[in-house]
Amino acid sequence: MGSSKPSGNSERRAKKGPSQRQLRVAENLRHELSQIFTRIDIRDEDLLDVIITVSEIRTSPDMRQATVYVMPLGGKNKDIVVEALSRHRKFLRGELSRKVTLKYMPELHFRLDETFDESGRISDVLNSKKVAQDLGDKPADQTEADTSIDE
């Protein structure tokens, strides 16, 4: 009677990813939040002298929620910094609302950005001897001196 594929906007949206508006708003929020972290002192011992990198912000389709991916410089006290930012999320949302004009300022949810750790792990795997053997290449840590040919 009907096709076996379900139809609807929610399924299409899930496959397409974020809209251009979501990406634009998220980038504006990321930029302004980075400026807030550099210019405003948040009175919290856990955030004292901590430089925070905001690597990405993802917004929900209705723009009511925003997940902020952060990493403290040097990776020290990661969980403590994320908890401290979560405690001050209402203050940070208020500061953002003064700088970014939106009908609704999204609720902020702070998460630790683990892409730095993941990229390091992937790099280690790609430079491993086993992968190099599978590719027929020499590992990246071997030098030219190791590959010289005796005449």
Steps between C-alpha positions, in 0.01 A plus 500: 500500500783740584870512478710345770686828555356733762469856384501830679703810567663360813661215307625730224638748753683222686678399180580851378665638814473854631347774287693803379325712762599260778861509385504879472340554843730243661808668355383842621438358847842331500675821401322713761540243776874488428509878533312480830753252637791729409346829619288417804626354827261240632538496877564135560816341639471213254514746207772725642784544246353233271507560126203328337475399135150484354547263210140453389140577582214286374147632515176306498276546194268733695801703627387461863794283608871539431773253587831680554814289455786643705855406594721677754841589361744227591217262584541549875199451731269435206204366695526769768499776236195353322314475832590861585377622161177307551452674834532839326298416189219746584749784542672406173164477322416851622833635377443333162152651474654848529730431205296276267149594391275196479130454566589236759845463652572127521558321828870417525623149576876465544681185392866409489639500147665164455599544135853601601549171686333305220718658230811413701383141532428477126840649419669241722312219327586631153869530591514153651722236341204269441316756285820586313554129434147469363557798273840378389662822624750565771375656825517880516748490788772337289757745370673528165822372659330170582405448134837578335637239261855371538699524177 
